[in-house]
Amino acid sequence: MVMRLFQSETVLCEGVTFAQFCILDHAASRGGRIGLSDLHGLLSVEKSTTTRMVGPLVRRKLMEKATSAHDSRAIDLVLTEKGNEMHEQVWKCLSGFLEGVMRRIPGDRRHEVLDALGIFIRSIRRCCGENAGGACDCE
């Protein structure tokens, strides 16, 4: 079930997939602008897959394509006002979901779950590297 959440076609909230939310989140964390080519590494997918993931965000006017300020041949994705609002809505939705999950974990066991999640996250970081653009190479 957890793996389904991370599949690119699974809707997370507000009609946005988890992968699309990651794109919105990366853009938001970088001042609302991210290079299309940067997403390939961040998402660990091929260029054509990145283009397919971005298409619905552009069609829904959550992001706009713009020429990169650093390289006129490159494309940047710019978070629109509507995209920023959607990013905030999905964050609220995701936060509410996680709060609901935590409420269902017995109070005396929550620390165990949080400890296990910490171990899991550290393992992912070691596998994929601390660099957000690093490709994961664990097998």
Protein Blocks (a to p, Z undefined) as FASTA:
>chain_A
ZZmmmpmklcfbghiafklmmmmmmmmmnoopacfklmmmmnopafklmmmmmmmmmmno
paccdddfkbmkbccddddfklmmmmmmmmmmmmmmmmmmmmmpcfklmmmmmmmmmmmm
mmmmmmnopalkbccfbZZ
